[in-house]
Amino acid sequence: TRGNVGDELEIDGVDFGNNEYFTVRYDGDAIDIDDGDTRTNSSGDFSNTIVIVPESTAGTHTVTVVGNTSSAQAEATFTVEPEMSISPTSGSAGTQVAVIGTGFGNQRDITVTIGGSTVPSGQRSNSNGSMNFTFTVPSLSAGTHTVTVRDSSNNSASAQFSTDSTMNITPTTGTAGTEVTVTGTGYSGTVLILYDGTQQTTAQASNGVFNGTFQVPPSAAGTHT
């Protein structure tokens, strides 16, 4: 009796007209029967009729079956709950994430948070409670974070996004004594900066981002880590 847009809904009925076709209506609009009985048996019953929940807003909706010949009808309610998906589900700061959502409120303002931090969206659900937009992942510590989409009527759904650590150095070539700037995202706490396995300095990450510098120690020509 509750679920999401796109779910299969199974309907059984009794005491309609004998051997008659029937129509399934969702909030008054006829919807297609996807599978199962499309007409009653000789006793006026039917079973295992499958319909797909159409795009609709969060809350209660009325499903009505009407006999095409007898005009007999019966109804039940189905409650739509919000649902969302994101793509991709992992990346680093700056990644563009696509959000698809259904079952939210009618033309409601949307707020997006990731890891508890609000990110700009400027989005609204449409009149059917659906949405399709992208947001940019902010700087966060590495790990799995919860992405929550919430509308102004407090309907919400969540998904998980995993952030990776990234690091860059400038310059990438030089001699002993060259000052190297190291920047990274996806870190937390105190970050150790090593050159060929030997600690050179530390930096403090803030909101997943760190920035530090060190001077290249005397070392042989060639590539170093």
Buried (B, 14 or more C-beta within 10 A) or exposed (E): EEBBBEBEBEBEBEEBBBEBBBBBBBBEEEBEBEEBBEBBEEEBBBEEBBBBBBBBBBBEBEBBBBBBBBEBBBEEEBEBBBBBEBEEEBBBBEBEBEBBBBBBBBBBBBBBBBBEEEBEBEBBBBEBBBBEBEBEBBBBBBBEBEBBBBBBBEBBBEBEBEBEBBEEEEEEEEEEEEEBEBBBBBBBEEBEBEBEEEEBBEBEBEBBBBEBBBEBEEEEEEEEE
